[in-house]
Amino acid sequence: MKIGIVGLGLIGGSLGFDLRAAGHEVLGVSRQTATCEQAIALGAVDRASAEFELLSAAEAIFLCTPLGVMPQTAEALVPYLSPAAILTDVGSVKASVVETLEPLWHRFVGGHPMAGKETAGIAAAQAGLFANRPYVLTPTARTDSEAKATLEHLIRALQSNYYECSPAQHDRAVAWISHLPVMASASLIAACQQEPEATTLALAQALASSGFRDTSRVGGGNPALGRMMAQYNREELLRSLQIYRQSIDRCILLIEQHRWDDLERHLTETHQARPQFADKA
Ligand code: NAP
């Protein structure tokens, strides 16, 4: 197929590598000419341009820009699409994106590959990023079923684990396992930074090892992406943060009251629950 990618960054570039490897012709459009040139040089796309005209023959287009510019990017792109073209996006939040993009194009299907890195931009793109990771499509009652089936086929060829759910269900679920962890992890780093004694802070930084590396990883990621998650999934993120705060308060209470058996019971429950969320890939 002829595949279009708009926004040649971490996700767009990584999709380009894998779709090309699967035998598709990949046409990239990005804001900066330098990014287009880099994407060609790296092998993420066959051809690239700063002009949407390049995508006039594309059969499926992945919108991979930051969330905040998706509506205007889609509006500018639509006049160039061929009538049967399928449009999808990779945004980390779905309800607001689907609500805005669905009325713009009759063959639009929202999507979200659940894979990423802390680094951004085309230089961070890598082949195989989506293999063995979830990739969810968020169809609605208006979704064209043939367009969805074609995307499902493309996604399965990336070796991704395919899922479907509504945009609202997606946003509530990812608030728990993606957006809350970013805020919790950032808060952990911010709390450590509040150690008032300079020598103790320096010692903590020097002694930090694998446990801190794992728990601080997503909090030390792309700030613009974290902002977008909060801005566009505000209600669901606030809901999960409030429940998380209750969870921390419970830990404080158990420790303040020397309730060590209750604390161990609590940690036994989390120890048992973790494999249901992690260690699957
Ligand atoms: P990124 O690395 O920053 O790439 C986005 C690219 O979009 C940039 O390289 C930029 O290319 C282009 N762009 C076009 N218009 C832009 C504008 N007005 N402002 C800034 N950049 C613009 O970001 P990403 O991590 O790939 O994220 C892209 C999308 O994937 C987002 O919607 C995000 O929610 C979603 N997503 C991200 C992750 C993750 O972990 N990173 C995971 C899943 C989904 P130029 O260089 O040409 O300006």
py3Dmol code that shows the C-alpha trace and the ligand (Angstrom):
import py3Dmol

protein = """\
ATOM      1  CA  MET A   1       0.000   0.000   0.000  1.00  0.00           C
ATOM      2  CA  LYS A   2       0.946   3.660  -0.273  1.00  0.00           C
ATOM      3  CA  ILE A   3       1.108   4.869   3.347  1.00  0.00           C
ATOM      4  CA  GLY A   4       1.281   8.512   4.430  1.00  0.00           C
ATOM      5  CA  ILE A   5       2.762   9.691   7.721  1.00  0.00           C
ATOM      6  CA  VAL A   6       2.232  13.258   8.935  1.00  0.00           C
ATOM      7  CA  GLY A   7       4.620  14.364  11.688  1.00  0.00           C
ATOM      8  CA  LEU A   8       7.972  12.619  11.377  1.00  0.00           C
ATOM      9  CA  GLY A   9       8.957  12.330  15.037  1.00  0.00           C
ATOM     10  CA  LEU A  10       9.462   9.403  17.398  1.00  0.00           C
ATOM     11  CA  ILE A  11       6.157   7.677  16.615  1.00  0.00           C
ATOM     12  CA  GLY A  12       5.809   8.736  12.961  1.00  0.00           C
ATOM     13  CA  GLY A  13       9.399   7.768  12.142  1.00  0.00           C
ATOM     14  CA  SER A  14       9.145   4.449  13.990  1.00  0.00           C
ATOM     15  CA  LEU A  15       5.944   3.576  12.106  1.00  0.00           C
ATOM     16  CA  GLY A  16       7.759   4.475   8.881  1.00  0.00           C
ATOM     17  CA  PHE A  17      10.574   1.992   9.552  1.00  0.00           C
ATOM     18  CA  ASP A  18       8.183  -0.900  10.239  1.00  0.00           C
ATOM     19  CA  LEU A  19       5.708  -0.137   7.451  1.00  0.00           C
ATOM     20  CA  ARG A  20       8.550   0.066   4.939  1.00  0.00           C
ATOM     21  CA  ALA A  21       9.957  -3.220   6.279  1.00  0.00           C
ATOM     22  CA  ALA A  22       6.490  -4.742   5.722  1.00  0.00           C
ATOM     23  CA  GLY A  23       6.762  -3.796   2.029  1.00  0.00           C
ATOM     24  CA  HIS A  24       4.678  -0.608   1.919  1.00  0.00           C
ATOM     25  CA  GLU A  25       5.702   2.615   0.201  1.00  0.00           C
ATOM     26  CA  VAL A  26       5.932   5.266   2.933  1.00  0.00           C
ATOM     27  CA  LEU A  27       5.416   8.949   2.143  1.00  0.00           C
ATOM     28  CA  GLY A  28       6.210  11.389   4.950  1.00  0.00           C
ATOM     29  CA  VAL A  29       5.102  14.957   5.549  1.00  0.00           C
ATOM     30  CA  SER A  30       6.629  17.031   8.306  1.00  0.00           C
ATOM     31  CA  ARG A  31       6.756  20.709   9.215  1.00  0.00           C
ATOM     32  CA  GLN A  32      10.500  21.154   8.806  1.00  0.00           C
ATOM     33  CA  THR A  33      12.376  20.344   5.610  1.00  0.00           C
ATOM     34  CA  ALA A  34      15.406  19.293   7.688  1.00  0.00           C
ATOM     35  CA  THR A  35      13.240  16.649   9.415  1.00  0.00           C
ATOM     36  CA  CYS A  36      12.054  15.366   6.027  1.00  0.00           C
ATOM     37  CA  GLU A  37      15.640  15.066   4.809  1.00  0.00           C
ATOM     38  CA  GLN A  38      16.696  13.288   7.996  1.00  0.00           C
ATOM     39  CA  ALA A  39      13.777  10.836   7.742  1.00  0.00           C
ATOM     40  CA  ILE A  40      14.822   9.900   4.190  1.00  0.00           C
ATOM     41  CA  ALA A  41      18.496   9.592   5.186  1.00  0.00           C
ATOM     42  CA  LEU A  42      17.604   7.320   8.149  1.00  0.00           C
ATOM     43  CA  GLY A  43      15.371   5.142   5.968  1.00  0.00           C
ATOM     44  CA  ALA A  44      12.143   5.895   7.837  1.00  0.00           C
ATOM     45  CA  VAL A  45      10.358   7.003   4.634  1.00  0.00           C
ATOM     46  CA  ASP A  46      10.729   6.515   0.885  1.00  0.00           C
ATOM     47  CA  ARG A  47       9.904  10.131   0.084  1.00  0.00           C
ATOM     48  CA  ALA A  48       9.162  13.184   2.226  1.00  0.00           C
ATOM     49  CA  SER A  49       7.992  16.748   1.835  1.00  0.00           C
ATOM     50  CA  ALA A  50       6.738  19.715   3.839  1.00  0.00           C
ATOM     51  CA  GLU A  51       3.698  19.817   1.472  1.00  0.00           C
ATOM     52  CA  PHE A  52       0.536  17.720   1.899  1.00  0.00           C
ATOM     53  CA  GLU A  53       0.319  17.310  -1.867  1.00  0.00           C
ATOM     54  CA  LEU A  54       2.738  14.378  -1.539  1.00  0.00           C
ATOM     55  CA  LEU A  55      -0.101  12.413   0.095  1.00  0.00           C
ATOM     56  CA  SER A  56      -2.680  12.826  -2.671  1.00  0.00           C
ATOM     57  CA  ALA A  57      -2.272   9.172  -3.729  1.00  0.00           C
ATOM     58  CA  ALA A  58      -1.823   7.744  -0.198  1.00  0.00           C
ATOM     59  CA  GLU A  59      -4.273   4.972   0.751  1.00  0.00           C
ATOM     60  CA  ALA A  60      -3.820   5.162   4.524  1.00  0.00           C
ATOM     61  CA  ILE A  61      -2.484   8.142   6.451  1.00  0.00           C
ATOM     62  CA  PHE A  62      -1.200   8.108  10.045  1.00  0.00           C
ATOM     63  CA  LEU A  63      -1.424  11.491  11.770  1.00  0.00           C
ATOM     64  CA  CYS A  64       1.554  11.560  14.172  1.00  0.00           C
ATOM     65  CA  THR A  65       1.860  15.209  15.226  1.00  0.00           C
ATOM     66  CA  PRO A  66       1.618  16.448  18.829  1.00  0.00           C
ATOM     67  CA  LEU A  67      -1.980  16.265  20.131  1.00  0.00           C
ATOM     68  CA  GLY A  68      -2.412  20.036  20.304  1.00  0.00           C
ATOM     69  CA  VAL A  69      -1.963  20.548  16.565  1.00  0.00           C
ATOM     70  CA  MET A  70      -3.944  17.541  15.300  1.00  0.00           C
ATOM     71  CA  PRO A  71      -7.185  19.416  14.521  1.00  0.00           C
ATOM     72  CA  GLN A  72      -5.580  22.116  12.401  1.00  0.00           C
ATOM     73  CA  THR A  73      -3.201  19.611  10.775  1.00  0.00           C
ATOM     74  CA  ALA A  74      -6.135  17.351   9.807  1.00  0.00           C
ATOM     75  CA  GLU A  75      -8.126  20.310   8.474  1.00  0.00           C
ATOM     76  CA  ALA A  76      -5.196  21.365   6.290  1.00  0.00           C
ATOM     77  CA  LEU A  77      -4.601  17.773   5.120  1.00  0.00           C
ATOM     78  CA  VAL A  78      -8.161  16.747   4.181  1.00  0.00           C
ATOM     79  CA  PRO A  79      -8.404  18.725   0.885  1.00  0.00           C
ATOM     80  CA  TYR A  80      -5.456  16.702  -0.451  1.00  0.00           C
ATOM     81  CA  LEU A  81      -6.790  13.215   0.399  1.00  0.00           C
ATOM     82  CA  SER A  82      -8.078  10.868  -2.291  1.00  0.00           C
ATOM     83  CA  PRO A  83     -11.763   9.931  -1.686  1.00  0.00           C
ATOM     84  CA  ALA A  84     -11.050   6.360  -0.507  1.00  0.00           C
ATOM     85  CA  ALA A  85      -8.103   7.282   1.736  1.00  0.00           C
ATOM     86  CA  ILE A  86      -8.170   6.011   5.331  1.00  0.00           C
ATOM     87  CA  LEU A  87      -7.125   8.484   8.017  1.00  0.00           C
ATOM     88  CA  THR A  88      -5.991   7.485  11.511  1.00  0.00           C
ATOM     89  CA  ASP A  89      -4.099   9.203  14.311  1.00  0.00           C
ATOM     90  CA  VAL A  90      -1.713   7.986  17.022  1.00  0.00           C
ATOM     91  CA  GLY A  91      -2.641  10.485  19.754  1.00  0.00           C
ATOM     92  CA  SER A  92      -2.273   9.433  23.390  1.00  0.00           C
ATOM     93  CA  VAL A  93      -5.785  10.744  24.182  1.00  0.00           C
ATOM     94  CA  LYS A  94      -8.766   9.653  22.117  1.00  0.00           C
ATOM     95  CA  ALA A  95     -12.142  11.198  23.010  1.00  0.00           C
ATOM     96  CA  SER A  96     -11.229  14.800  22.126  1.00  0.00           C
ATOM     97  CA  VAL A  97      -9.256  13.799  19.014  1.00  0.00           C
ATOM     98  CA  VAL A  98     -11.994  11.489  17.684  1.00  0.00           C
ATOM     99  CA  GLU A  99     -14.682  14.077  18.371  1.00  0.00           C
ATOM    100  CA  THR A 100     -12.768  16.663  16.320  1.00  0.00           C
ATOM    101  CA  LEU A 101     -11.365  14.505  13.517  1.00  0.00           C
ATOM    102  CA  GLU A 102     -14.290  12.156  12.832  1.00  0.00           C
ATOM    103  CA  PRO A 103     -16.520  14.879  11.329  1.00  0.00           C
ATOM    104  CA  LEU A 104     -13.638  15.992   9.079  1.00  0.00           C
ATOM    105  CA  TRP A 105     -13.179  12.704   7.203  1.00  0.00           C
ATOM    106  CA  HIS A 106     -15.614   9.841   6.487  1.00  0.00           C
ATOM    107  CA  ARG A 107     -12.886   7.179   6.673  1.00  0.00           C
ATOM    108  CA  PHE A 108     -11.292   8.263   9.973  1.00  0.00           C
ATOM    109  CA  VAL A 109     -10.521   5.766  12.763  1.00  0.00           C
ATOM    110  CA  GLY A 110      -8.835   6.862  16.020  1.00  0.00           C
ATOM    111  CA  GLY A 111      -5.853   4.835  17.216  1.00  0.00           C
ATOM    112  CA  HIS A 112      -3.088   4.680  19.813  1.00  0.00           C
ATOM    113  CA  PRO A 113       0.070   2.551  19.741  1.00  0.00           C
ATOM    114  CA  MET A 114       1.002   1.877  23.378  1.00  0.00           C
ATOM    115  CA  ALA A 115       4.746   2.192  22.924  1.00  0.00           C
ATOM    116  CA  GLY A 116       7.156   5.041  23.396  1.00  0.00           C
ATOM    117  CA  LYS A 117      10.449   6.331  24.715  1.00  0.00           C
ATOM    118  CA  GLU A 118      11.613   9.297  26.785  1.00  0.00           C
ATOM    119  CA  THR A 119      13.221  10.915  23.754  1.00  0.00           C
ATOM    120  CA  ALA A 120      11.404  12.781  20.979  1.00  0.00           C
ATOM    121  CA  GLY A 121      12.017  13.606  17.317  1.00  0.00           C
ATOM    122  CA  ILE A 122      12.985  11.665  14.214  1.00  0.00           C
ATOM    123  CA  ALA A 123      16.455  10.848  15.607  1.00  0.00           C
ATOM    124  CA  ALA A 124      14.764   8.829  18.381  1.00  0.00           C
ATOM    125  CA  ALA A 125      12.654   6.754  15.951  1.00  0.00           C
ATOM    126  CA  GLN A 126      13.447   3.049  15.941  1.00  0.00           C
ATOM    127  CA  ALA A 127      12.419  -0.081  14.088  1.00  0.00           C
ATOM    128  CA  GLY A 128      10.377  -2.628  16.012  1.00  0.00           C
ATOM    129  CA  LEU A 129       9.065  -0.135  18.594  1.00  0.00           C
ATOM    130  CA  PHE A 130       5.519  -1.514  18.372  1.00  0.00           C
ATOM    131  CA  ALA A 131       6.312  -5.232  18.335  1.00  0.00           C
ATOM    132  CA  ASN A 132       4.595  -7.129  21.168  1.00  0.00           C
ATOM    133  CA  ARG A 133       3.026  -3.886  22.414  1.00  0.00           C
ATOM    134  CA  PRO A 134      -0.693  -3.078  22.506  1.00  0.00           C
ATOM    135  CA  TYR A 135      -2.100  -0.987  19.640  1.00  0.00           C
ATOM    136  CA  VAL A 136      -5.698   0.080  20.196  1.00  0.00           C
ATOM    137  CA  LEU A 137      -8.234   1.386  17.683  1.00  0.00           C
ATOM    138  CA  THR A 138     -11.178   3.389  19.043  1.00  0.00           C
ATOM    139  CA  PRO A 139     -14.049   3.031  16.553  1.00  0.00           C
ATOM    140  CA  THR A 140     -17.444   4.655  17.057  1.00  0.00           C
ATOM    141  CA  ALA A 141     -20.899   3.960  15.600  1.00  0.00           C
ATOM    142  CA  ARG A 142     -19.900   6.133  12.620  1.00  0.00           C
ATOM    143  CA  THR A 143     -16.670   4.267  11.828  1.00  0.00           C
ATOM    144  CA  ASP A 144     -16.309   2.741   8.360  1.00  0.00           C
ATOM    145  CA  SER A 145     -15.840  -0.981   9.053  1.00  0.00           C
ATOM    146  CA  GLU A 146     -13.757  -1.614   5.928  1.00  0.00           C
ATOM    147  CA  ALA A 147     -11.358   1.225   6.906  1.00  0.00           C
ATOM    148  CA  LYS A 148     -11.069  -0.262  10.400  1.00  0.00           C
ATOM    149  CA  ALA A 149     -10.388  -3.750   9.015  1.00  0.00           C
ATOM    150  CA  THR A 150      -7.603  -2.418   6.739  1.00  0.00           C
ATOM    151  CA  LEU A 151      -5.967  -0.641   9.689  1.00  0.00           C
ATOM    152  CA  GLU A 152      -6.279  -3.756  11.845  1.00  0.00           C
ATOM    153  CA  HIS A 153      -4.420  -5.690   9.158  1.00  0.00           C
ATOM    154  CA  LEU A 154      -1.633  -3.048   9.027  1.00  0.00           C
ATOM    155  CA  ILE A 155      -1.366  -2.970  12.830  1.00  0.00           C
ATOM    156  CA  ARG A 156      -1.158  -6.757  13.179  1.00  0.00           C
ATOM    157  CA  ALA A 157       1.643  -6.724  10.593  1.00  0.00           C
ATOM    158  CA  LEU A 158       3.638  -4.462  12.980  1.00  0.00           C
ATOM    159  CA  GLN A 159       3.550  -7.479  15.366  1.00  0.00           C
ATOM    160  CA  SER A 160       1.466  -5.332  17.732  1.00  0.00           C
ATOM    161  CA  ASN A 161      -1.205  -6.787  20.009  1.00  0.00           C
ATOM    162  CA  TYR A 162      -4.451  -5.455  18.561  1.00  0.00           C
ATOM    163  CA  TYR A 163      -7.285  -4.075  20.740  1.00  0.00           C
ATOM    164  CA  GLU A 164     -10.508  -2.137  20.184  1.00  0.00           C
ATOM    165  CA  CYS A 165     -12.499   0.001  22.626  1.00  0.00           C
ATOM    166  CA  SER A 166     -14.502   3.217  22.675  1.00  0.00           C
ATOM    167  CA  PRO A 167     -12.605   6.551  22.878  1.00  0.00           C
ATOM    168  CA  ALA A 168     -13.991   7.200  26.382  1.00  0.00           C
ATOM    169  CA  GLN A 169     -13.022   3.727  27.649  1.00  0.00           C
ATOM    170  CA  HIS A 170      -9.545   4.247  26.207  1.00  0.00           C
ATOM    171  CA  ASP A 171      -9.081   7.567  28.004  1.00  0.00           C
ATOM    172  CA  ARG A 172     -10.177   6.163  31.371  1.00  0.00           C
ATOM    173  CA  ALA A 173      -7.931   3.093  31.017  1.00  0.00           C
ATOM    174  CA  VAL A 174      -4.814   4.979  29.879  1.00  0.00           C
ATOM    175  CA  ALA A 175      -5.278   7.534  32.657  1.00  0.00           C
ATOM    176  CA  TRP A 176      -4.473   4.643  35.044  1.00  0.00           C
ATOM    177  CA  ILE A 177      -1.570   3.013  33.279  1.00  0.00           C
ATOM    178  CA  SER A 178       0.026   5.828  31.284  1.00  0.00           C
ATOM    179  CA  HIS A 179      -1.001   9.324  32.370  1.00  0.00           C
ATOM    180  CA  LEU A 180      -1.142   8.763  36.166  1.00  0.00           C
ATOM    181  CA  PRO A 181       2.294   7.041  36.135  1.00  0.00           C
ATOM    182  CA  VAL A 182       3.820  10.091  34.390  1.00  0.00           C
ATOM    183  CA  MET A 183       2.494  12.422  37.101  1.00  0.00           C
ATOM    184  CA  ALA A 184       3.334  10.010  39.958  1.00  0.00           C
ATOM    185  CA  SER A 185       6.855   9.504  38.639  1.00  0.00           C
ATOM    186  CA  ALA A 186       7.396  13.255  38.094  1.00  0.00           C
ATOM    187  CA  SER A 187       6.142  13.882  41.653  1.00  0.00           C
ATOM    188  CA  LEU A 188       8.634  11.335  42.963  1.00  0.00           C
ATOM    189  CA  ILE A 189      11.531  13.175  41.295  1.00  0.00           C
ATOM    190  CA  ALA A 190      10.187  16.559  42.501  1.00  0.00           C
ATOM    191  CA  ALA A 191       9.856  15.241  46.091  1.00  0.00           C
ATOM    192  CA  CYS A 192      13.449  13.945  46.139  1.00  0.00           C
ATOM    193  CA  GLN A 193      14.656  17.305  44.865  1.00  0.00           C
ATOM    194  CA  GLN A 194      13.181  18.880  47.991  1.00  0.00           C
ATOM    195  CA  GLU A 195      15.819  17.325  50.282  1.00  0.00           C
ATOM    196  CA  PRO A 196      17.146  20.501  51.973  1.00  0.00           C
ATOM    197  CA  GLU A 197      20.675  19.285  52.776  1.00  0.00           C
ATOM    198  CA  ALA A 198      22.906  19.601  49.715  1.00  0.00           C
ATOM    199  CA  THR A 199      25.291  16.806  50.770  1.00  0.00           C
ATOM    200  CA  THR A 200      22.391  14.382  51.430  1.00  0.00           C
ATOM    201  CA  LEU A 201      20.797  15.240  48.092  1.00  0.00           C
ATOM    202  CA  ALA A 202      24.121  14.628  46.329  1.00  0.00           C
ATOM    203  CA  LEU A 203      24.506  11.303  48.183  1.00  0.00           C
ATOM    204  CA  ALA A 204      20.948  10.236  47.224  1.00  0.00           C
ATOM    205  CA  GLN A 205      21.673  11.082  43.600  1.00  0.00           C
ATOM    206  CA  ALA A 206      24.919   9.085  43.718  1.00  0.00           C
ATOM    207  CA  LEU A 207      23.263   6.059  45.376  1.00  0.00           C
ATOM    208  CA  ALA A 208      20.209   5.998  43.091  1.00  0.00           C
ATOM    209  CA  SER A 209      20.223   2.680  41.220  1.00  0.00           C
ATOM    210  CA  SER A 210      17.863   0.411  39.292  1.00  0.00           C
ATOM    211  CA  GLY A 211      14.813   0.927  41.550  1.00  0.00           C
ATOM    212  CA  PHE A 212      14.935   4.681  41.191  1.00  0.00           C
ATOM    213  CA  ARG A 213      15.742   4.422  37.495  1.00  0.00           C
ATOM    214  CA  ASP A 214      12.592   2.310  36.930  1.00  0.00           C
ATOM    215  CA  THR A 215      10.259   4.437  39.057  1.00  0.00           C
ATOM    216  CA  SER A 216      11.499   7.796  37.721  1.00  0.00           C
ATOM    217  CA  ARG A 217      11.692   6.827  34.033  1.00  0.00           C
ATOM    218  CA  VAL A 218       8.349   8.111  32.771  1.00  0.00           C
ATOM    219  CA  GLY A 219       8.489  11.213  35.002  1.00  0.00           C
ATOM    220  CA  GLY A 220      11.732  12.222  33.305  1.00  0.00           C
ATOM    221  CA  GLY A 221      10.259  11.960  29.783  1.00  0.00           C
ATOM    222  CA  ASN A 222       9.060  14.438  27.172  1.00  0.00           C
ATOM    223  CA  PRO A 223       7.483  17.391  29.109  1.00  0.00           C
ATOM    224  CA  ALA A 224       5.365  18.519  26.140  1.00  0.00           C
ATOM    225  CA  LEU A 225       3.783  15.051  25.883  1.00  0.00           C
ATOM    226  CA  GLY A 226       2.995  14.999  29.625  1.00  0.00           C
ATOM    227  CA  ARG A 227       1.366  18.389  29.356  1.00  0.00           C
ATOM    228  CA  MET A 228      -0.800  17.218  26.434  1.00  0.00           C
ATOM    229  CA  MET A 229      -1.907  14.101  28.349  1.00  0.00           C
ATOM    230  CA  ALA A 230      -3.042  16.279  31.269  1.00  0.00           C
ATOM    231  CA  GLN A 231      -4.630  18.948  29.093  1.00  0.00           C
ATOM    232  CA  TYR A 232      -6.581  16.571  26.846  1.00  0.00           C
ATOM    233  CA  ASN A 233      -7.400  13.847  29.394  1.00  0.00           C
ATOM    234  CA  ARG A 234      -7.940  16.217  32.318  1.00  0.00           C
ATOM    235  CA  GLU A 235     -11.054  14.672  33.892  1.00  0.00           C
ATOM    236  CA  GLU A 236      -9.826  11.087  33.832  1.00  0.00           C
ATOM    237  CA  LEU A 237      -6.321  12.029  34.985  1.00  0.00           C
ATOM    238  CA  LEU A 238      -7.705  14.068  37.906  1.00  0.00           C
ATOM    239  CA  ARG A 239      -9.932  11.145  38.886  1.00  0.00           C
ATOM    240  CA  SER A 240      -6.996   8.717  38.943  1.00  0.00           C
ATOM    241  CA  LEU A 241      -4.704  11.211  40.747  1.00  0.00           C
ATOM    242  CA  GLN A 242      -7.287  11.710  43.486  1.00  0.00           C
ATOM    243  CA  ILE A 243      -7.564   7.961  44.060  1.00  0.00           C
ATOM    244  CA  TYR A 244      -3.759   7.736  43.992  1.00  0.00           C
ATOM    245  CA  ARG A 245      -3.581  10.464  46.662  1.00  0.00           C
ATOM    246  CA  GLN A 246      -5.934   8.394  48.857  1.00  0.00           C
ATOM    247  CA  SER A 247      -3.636   5.434  48.327  1.00  0.00           C
ATOM    248  CA  ILE A 248      -0.584   7.432  49.492  1.00  0.00           C
ATOM    249  CA  ASP A 249      -2.546   8.792  52.464  1.00  0.00           C
ATOM    250  CA  ARG A 250      -3.343   5.205  53.435  1.00  0.00           C
ATOM    251  CA  CYS A 251       0.380   4.304  53.394  1.00  0.00           C
ATOM    252  CA  ILE A 252       1.174   7.365  55.546  1.00  0.00           C
ATOM    253  CA  LEU A 253      -1.523   6.390  58.049  1.00  0.00           C
ATOM    254  CA  LEU A 254      -0.327   2.782  58.351  1.00  0.00           C
ATOM    255  CA  ILE A 255       3.274   3.904  58.908  1.00  0.00           C
ATOM    256  CA  GLU A 256       2.330   6.674  61.349  1.00  0.00           C
ATOM    257  CA  GLN A 257       0.288   4.182  63.380  1.00  0.00           C
ATOM    258  CA  HIS A 258       3.010   1.465  63.306  1.00  0.00           C
ATOM    259  CA  ARG A 259       0.515  -0.893  61.635  1.00  0.00           C
ATOM    260  CA  TRP A 260       3.211  -3.091  60.110  1.00  0.00           C
ATOM    261  CA  ASP A 261       0.992  -6.153  59.539  1.00  0.00           C
ATOM    262  CA  ASP A 262      -1.545  -4.017  57.660  1.00  0.00           C
ATOM    263  CA  LEU A 263       1.250  -2.451  55.618  1.00  0.00           C
ATOM    264  CA  GLU A 264       2.662  -5.861  54.725  1.00  0.00           C
ATOM    265  CA  ARG A 265      -0.838  -7.056  53.772  1.00  0.00           C
ATOM    266  CA  HIS A 266      -1.214  -3.999  51.539  1.00  0.00           C
ATOM    267  CA  LEU A 267       2.178  -4.652  49.898  1.00  0.00           C
ATOM    268  CA  THR A 268       1.282  -8.340  49.459  1.00  0.00           C
ATOM    269  CA  GLU A 269      -1.840  -7.293  47.571  1.00  0.00           C
ATOM    270  CA  THR A 270       0.138  -4.954  45.277  1.00  0.00           C
ATOM    271  CA  HIS A 271       2.805  -7.647  44.805  1.00  0.00           C
ATOM    272  CA  GLN A 272       0.079 -10.052  43.667  1.00  0.00           C
ATOM    273  CA  ALA A 273      -1.697  -7.475  41.467  1.00  0.00           C
ATOM    274  CA  ARG A 274       1.352  -6.246  39.542  1.00  0.00           C
ATOM    275  CA  PRO A 275       1.640  -9.179  37.099  1.00  0.00           C
ATOM    276  CA  GLN A 276      -1.887  -8.354  35.866  1.00  0.00           C
ATOM    277  CA  PHE A 277      -0.537  -5.018  34.590  1.00  0.00           C
ATOM    278  CA  ALA A 278       3.121  -5.660  33.835  1.00  0.00           C
ATOM    279  CA  ASP A 279       5.535  -8.434  32.836  1.00  0.00           C
ATOM    280  CA  LYS A 280       3.282  -9.519  29.974  1.00  0.00           C
ATOM    281  CA  ALA A 281       5.532  -8.464  27.074  1.00  0.00           C
TER     282      ALA A 281
END
"""
ligand_1 = """\
48
NAP
P 7.662 13.951 18.474
O 8.773 12.972 18.521
O 7.872 15.308 19.042
O 7.173 14.058 16.967
C 6.158 14.907 16.514
C 6.551 15.485 15.175
O 5.457 16.227 14.653
C 7.717 16.444 15.275
O 8.915 15.785 14.942
C 7.371 17.554 14.294
O 8.148 17.469 13.115
C 5.949 17.307 13.865
N 5.120 18.512 13.998
C 4.212 18.921 13.106
N 3.598 20.014 13.495
C 4.108 20.348 14.675
C 3.874 21.419 15.566
N 2.994 22.399 15.298
N 4.584 21.444 16.715
C 5.510 20.492 16.968
N 5.775 19.461 16.147
C 5.070 19.384 15.004
O 6.387 13.368 19.239
P 5.925 11.844 19.387
O 6.381 11.341 20.717
O 6.259 11.090 18.149
O 4.355 12.054 19.509
C 3.553 12.200 18.368
C 2.151 11.732 18.691
O 2.223 10.381 19.143
C 1.468 12.526 19.792
O 0.159 12.811 19.418
C 1.488 11.591 20.991
O 0.347 11.772 21.816
C 1.494 10.233 20.334
N 2.159 9.157 21.085
C 3.342 9.376 21.706
C 3.940 8.338 22.401
C 5.264 8.535 23.115
O 5.564 7.815 24.075
N 6.099 9.459 22.702
C 3.365 7.057 22.437
C 2.162 6.869 21.734
C 1.558 7.919 21.069
P 9.075 18.655 12.599
O 10.437 18.242 13.074
O 8.895 18.593 11.142
O 8.616 19.946 13.223
"""
view = py3Dmol.view(width=600, height=400)
view.addModel(protein, "pdb")
view.setStyle({"model": 0}, {"cartoon": {"style": "trace"}})
view.addModel(ligand_1, "xyz")
view.setStyle({"model": 1}, {"stick": {}})
view.zoomTo()
view.show()
